[in-house]
C-alpha cells in the first residue's frame, strides 16, 4: 500500500498573481490537479494535499476528488516543515509515502510507478527521483555511489564550486517508508541561508537511501513563473501531438495546432492548421477539423467536417458539415448528415437528421425535426426580456428567408413559411404560412428632388 502527499502550500510570488501557483492551468487542468491525476493509477490508500496560501482556492480546484484529505500548513517554512504537518494525520500508518510537488506537473505516471517499484523492491528507507540536467543551476545536487545509493544531497545555494559541476539533481519527488520518516522529521533543523526546514535533510537519518534517474529530465521541470509555464505547455503539446500522430491522426502543420491531453481522437482524423481542441472532446474516425477551428468539451462523430468554426459543449453526429463561420454553443445536438453553414449560431438547440441550416441564421432554445430546411436569415426570437422560450419545428418543415419565429411557438410537420414572415402563433401540419403585410405598388410615384419641391 502507498499514501500520496502533494505539497501545494506556496504562493509562487514569481507568478505575479493573486492566484496560488498550483491553481494556474496547464492545458485544461490546474497544476495541482495534473499532479494528482498522475498518481491515481497507483490506487493510493490515502491522498493528502498540503495547503497554505489561499487554501480555499486550492481546495476548490480539487473539489471533484472526494477522497482528498487537506492538511494545513499555516506558515511556509520549507518542504521539511510541510511534511511535518502530516505527522498527526498519518499517525499509525505503517506503509510507504510518496511525496510529490504541486508545481511539477509533467511527471508521467510510468515514472512515478518506477520510483515506487524500485523503492519497494529494495526495501529502501527512502528513494528519490533524480535527473541529469544540462543546466542544473538552482537545483540541489545528488551524490551517489555506483549502486545508486545516496551519499549526500547539497542544495544549490550551499554547494561549493566543485560540487556544482555535478549535473545530477534532486527532482523533489520522494518515496519514504513512513515509520522511518516519521522518526526523522522531528530532527530537522533550519541551519541554512533560507532558515527553512529542508526535506532533503532527512536522508541524513535514514538508510538505505537510493536514487532513481528519470529518463526524460523534462518530466521534473517545476513551474515558478509564467515563462516556465509556457515552456511546460510546449513540452506537453509535443508529447500529446507525437502520441496522436503515432496513433494514426494526421496533423497538418502541428506547430500551429494545440490539443489538450484530455482530448480523444480516433485513427484517420485530420486536424488542419490553426485548430485547437480543448477539454473533454472526442472526435470520430474520418473527421476533418479546421483550419481555424476551436472544439471544446464536444463530441463529434465519424466523417464530420468543421471549417473555421467554434463548437463548445455540443454533440455533432456522423457525416455532418459545420461551417464556415458557425458557432455551436450551450448544449447543441446536431443529427446525422446535416449541414450547419455560413454565419449560423445555434444555442441550446437540437437538430434532427438530414436537416439544413445553411446560412445567416440564429436558432436558440429550439428543437428541429428531420429533413427541416431553414432559409437564410431565419431566427428564433426566444427571449422576451425576462424568460427564454422554446421553438419546436416538425419534420420536413421549411422556413423562407428572413423569417422570424416568435417563441414560444410550435410548427407542425410539412409546414412552409413564406419568406419575410413573422410567425407568432402555432401552426398545424401541412400548412403554408404567410405572415407579412400585402405588397402595395403605386404607379407613377417617385421621390421628388429638392428643386421640384421648391417650384411647386
N, C-alpha and C positions, 0 to 999 in steps of 0.2 A: 504494500500500500504506500501511497505517497500523498502528502499535502502540498499545496502550492501557495506561496505568498508572493504577491505583486506589490512592489514598492511604488507608491503613487502619491506621496505626500507633498512633494515640492511644488513651488510656484512656477519656476522656469523664467526668471527675470529677463533672460536674453530673448525671449519670445516677444517682449514688449507688448504684453497683453494682460488684461484682467482675467482672462480665461486660464484656468490651470493648464500647464503644459500638456499633461496627459490627456486632456479633453480636446486638443486640437485634432483635426481629422487628417488621416492619410488614406486617400481613396474615399470610400463610403463609410469607413469606420474610424472611431476615435483611436488614438494611440493605445490607450489602456485596454480598450475592447479588443483591439487586434492582438495585443499580448495575451489577453485572457483566452481568446479563441485558439491561439497556437498551442495551448497545453490541454485543451479539452479532450483530445484523443487519448490522453493518459488516464482518463476517468479518475481524477483525484478524489480522495475521500474527504478532503477539506479544501476550500478555495477561499483564501483570505486576501483582502486588499487593504494595505496600509494607506490611510488618507490623512491629509492635514490641511493644506491651503485650499479654501473653498471646497471643503469636503462634500457639501451637498451637491455641488456640480458634478463631482466625480461619481457620487452615488447615483445621480440621475442618469449619467451616461451608461451605467451598467444595470439599469432598472429591469432590463429584460431577463437578467440572470438571478433567479430567486434563491439559488444556493450560495451566493456570495456572502461572506462574512466581512464586515468592515471593522477595521481596527484603527483607532485614533492615535495620531502622533501630533500632539499639540505643539511641540517645539521641534523644529527640524535641525537636529544636531548630528546628522550624518547617517550613513547606511547602517552602521552598527547599532545606533540608537533606535532606528526604525525597527530593526529586527528584535531588539529588546522588548518592544511593545507587544510582541507575540507571546511572551513568556506566560502570562496568565491565561491566554486563550488556548494554548497548546499544553496546558498542564495535564500530565498523564498520557500524552501522545508518545508512542514508542517507535514510530516508523520514520521514514525519510521525509525531508522537507526540501522542496525545490523552490529557489528564490529567483524571481525574475524582476526586471525593472520596467516600469510602465512607460518609459520613454525609449525603449529598444524594441521597435515594432516589426523588424524584418526577420526575426528568428523563425526558421522553418520548424514545423512540428517534428520532422525527422531528426533534426539536430538535438532538440530537447530530449527526444526518446533515446538517442545515442548517449547523451550525457547521463541519463538516469540508468540505462542498462550497464554502462561502464562502472558507475558508482556501485550498483548492487552486485555486479559480478565480482568485483574486487573487495567488496565489503569495506569500502573506504569510510573513514570518518567524515571526509569532505572531498568533493570532486568539483573542480571549477572549470568553466569553459574558457578557453584561450584562443588567441588568433595571432597570426604573424602579419602585422600591418606594414605597408610600405613607408608610412609616416606615422610613427607611434606617439608623437608628441601629445601630451595631455593625458595619457593612459598609464596606469600602473604597470610596471614590468614584472614578469613572472620568470623565475629561475628554477629549473628542474634538473634532475639527473637523467641518465639515459633510459630510465624506466618510466619517465614522465611523473616521477614522484617529486613533490614540491620541496624545494629548498628554502625559497624566500619570495615574498611579494613586496615590492617597493613602489610607493606612489610616485608619480612623475615629479611632483614638486620636491620630493625628498630624495630623488636619485642623484648619484654622482655622475659626472660626465661619462665615465666608463660604463656605468650601468645603463645609461640612456642609449648606448649603442645596441642594446638588446631590443629586438623588434617583436618579441613575444609579449603580448599584453593580456591583462586580465579583462575579460569581457563583462564582468559584474554579474554573471549568471552562475549560480551555485546549486549543488545538491549536498545536503548535510544529513547525517544521522542525528535526528533531533535530540535525543537524550544527551549526546555528547556536546552538541552545540549549546543546549540549554545550560550546561555546566560551564561552558567557556564564556558565554555572553556577559555575565557579571564582572568578568576580569578585564574587560576593555577599558582603556584609558585614552583621554584626548590629548596625547602628547605629540602634537603636530602643529604646523603653522595655522591650520584652519580651526584648531580647537574642536575638532569633531571626532566622533567615535567611528572608526573605520571597521566595516565588517571584515575586511581582509585580515585584520589583526587576529581574528580568532584562530587562524591556521597555526599560530604560534602555540596554541594549546591543544591541537588536535593531531592525531596520527592514526593511519596514514592519510595523506592528502595527495590527490592525483590531479593532473591537468589533462584535459581533452581538447585537442585542437579542432576548431571548426574549419571545414574545407574552404568555404567561401567567407572571407573576412567581412564582406559587406553585410552579412547577417547580423553582426554585433554592433553596427554603427548606431550610436544614440542620436537623439534629437535634442538640440539645445537652442536652436534659433531657426528663423524662417528659411535661411539658405539650406541648412541641413534637412529641413522638412521637404523642401523642393527636391533635393538630391535623393532623399529616400523615395520620393514618389517616382522619380525616373528609374530607380533600381527596381521598384515594384512593377512598374509598367513593362520594363524589359522582360522580367520574369513571366508576367502574365501573357504578353503577346508572343513570346517564344513558345510557351506551352501550347497556346491555341494554334499557332502555325504548325507545330509538330502533330497536333491532333486533327489536321485537315481543314483548318479555316484559312481562307485567303484574306490577307490584309494588304490592301493597295496603299503604298506609302505609309508604313507602320508608324513612322515618327510623327505623323500628323493625327494619329488615332489614339484615343485613350479608352481603356477598358477596365472597369473595376474588377477585382478578383472575386466578387460575389456574382458576376455575370456567368451564365451558362450558354454555350454555343454548341450546335451540332455540326458534324462534318459538312463540307460544301457550302457553308455560309460564306458570303463575300462581304467584307467591310470596306467601303470606299473611303477616300481621304476626308479629313476634317469631320469625322464622325466620332461620337462619344457615347459610350454605353455605361450606364450607371445603375447602382443598386441591385435589386433582385429582378434582373432582366433575364429572360430566356428567349432564344431565337432558334427556330426550326431549320432543318436542312434545306438547302436550295434558296434560302432568302438572300436578298441583296439589299444592304442598308447603306444609304448615303449616295453621293457625297453630301457633306454638310448637314448631318442629321444628329439629333440628340434623342436617345431612347433611355427612359428612366423608369425603373420599377414596373416594367411592362412585359407581357408575354406575346410573342409573335410566332405564328405558326409556320408551316413549311411554304416555301415559294412565295413569300411576301416580299414586296419591294417598298422601300421607303426612300423618297428623294427630297432632299432639302426640307426636312420636316422635323417637328418636335412631337414625341409621343411619351406621355407620362401617365403612370398609374392606369394603364389601359390594356385591353386584350385585342389582338388582331388575328383573325383566323386565316386558314390556308388560302393561298392564291390571291390575296387582296393586294391592291396597289394603293399606296398612300403618297400624296404629294404630286407636284412640288408645292412647297409652302403651305402645308397642312399642320394644324395644331389639334392633337387629341389630348384631352386632359380630364381629370376628375372622374375616373371610373367610366371610361368609354369602352364599349364592346362592339367590335365590327365583325360581321359574319364572313363566311367564305365567298371568295370570288367577287368581292365588292371593289368599287373604285371610290376613293375619297380624295378629291383632287385639289386644283389650284385655289389657294386662298380660302380654304374651308376650315372652320373651327367647330369641333364637337366637344361638348361638355356634358358629363353625366348622361350619356345617351347610348342606347342600344340600337344597332343597325342589323337588320336581317340579311340573309344570304342573297347574293347577286343584286344588291341594291347599289345605286349610284348617287353620290353627292359630288358632282363633278367640279363645281366652281362657284366661288364667291358667295358662300352660304355660312350662316351660323345656326346650329341646332343645339339647343340647351335643354336638358331635362326632358328628353324626347325618347319615344320608342317607335322604331320603324320596322315594318314587316319585311317580307321577302319581295324582291323584284320591284322595289319602290324606285322611282326616279325623281330626284329633287332638282328642279330647274335652277338656273343661275340666279343668284341674288335672293333665294328663299331664306327667310329667317323665322325662328320661333320667338315670339315676344313672350318670354317666360317669366318675367319679373314685373310685378305690379307696384314696386316701390316698397313693399313690405314682405311679401312672400314669393317664393318660386312656385311655378305651376307646371304641370305635365302636359305634353302633347303626345297623342297616340295616332299613328298613321298605319292603316291597314295594308295588306299585300296588294302589290301591283298598282298602287295609287301614284299619280303623277301631279307634281306642282309646276305651274308655269313660272316663268322668270319673274323676279321681283314680287313674289307672293309673301304675305305676312300672315302667320298663323298665330292668333292671339290666344294664349293658353289661359285657363285650362280648356282643352279642345280635343275632340276625337274625330278623326276622319276614317270612314269605313274602307272596305276593300273596293278596288277598281273605281276609285274616285279620280276625277280630273279637275284640277283647279286652274282656271283661266289666268293667263299672265296678268300681273298687276293687281291681283285680288288681295283684299284684306279680309280674312275669314275669322269671324268671331263666334260662330255657332257650330255645334256638332253637325256632321254630315253623314248620312247613312250610306250604305253600299250603292254602287252603280249609279253615281250622280256626276253631272257636270256642274261646277260652281262658278258663277260669275259674281264677284263682289267688288264692283267698281262703278264709278259714275259713267253714264252713257256719253259717248263722244258727241260733241256738238261742233258743227262746221258752219261758219258764216262766210259765204262767198263775197268777194269784193271788199273785204276788210283788210286793212293793213295799218301798221303803226305810223302815224303822221310824223313828218320831220318837224323840227323847230320852226323852219321858215313857213311851212304850210300852216302850222298852228297860229303863228303871229299874223298872217294875212287874212285869216278867216274872221 
